[in-house]
Amino acid sequence: MIDSLWEWLIVGVVILALFGSAKKIPDFARNLGRATGEFKRGQTEIQQEIKKSLLEPEKVNTPENEKLIALAQSMGIETSGKDPKQIKVELSEKLKSDN
């Protein structure tokens, strides 16, 4: 911690030397605050997306998943009772074993 007046004065002079003028310091602090706020908002959004994707099961009846199921069935893979992720894994394994 900075305890004495002289140390505060030295810190102030160094800051002025780095930023050139006293007007730039509030601008820098304001921009730093905005950047910090944007970072925290982005971090919160990412956390919410992760929680949402973990809590919600993947929708089965989308056109993409219907194509996936049709492809898996045409290759002889049983699809009933499996989620799209499991089907994709089995398709990948089937394709690797066929090569």
GIWO-V20652 format. One record per run of one state. SS is the DSSP state (@ for helix, = for strand, . for the rest). FROM is the first residue (numbers start at 1). TO is the last residue. If there is no record, write none. Layout:
ss & from & to
SS & FROM & TO
SS & FROM & TO
//
This chain:
ss & from & to
. & 1 & 4
@ & 5 & 19
. & 20 & 21
@ & 22 & 55
. & 56 & 62
@ & 63 & 74
. & 75 & 83
@ & 84 & 98
. & 99 & 99
//
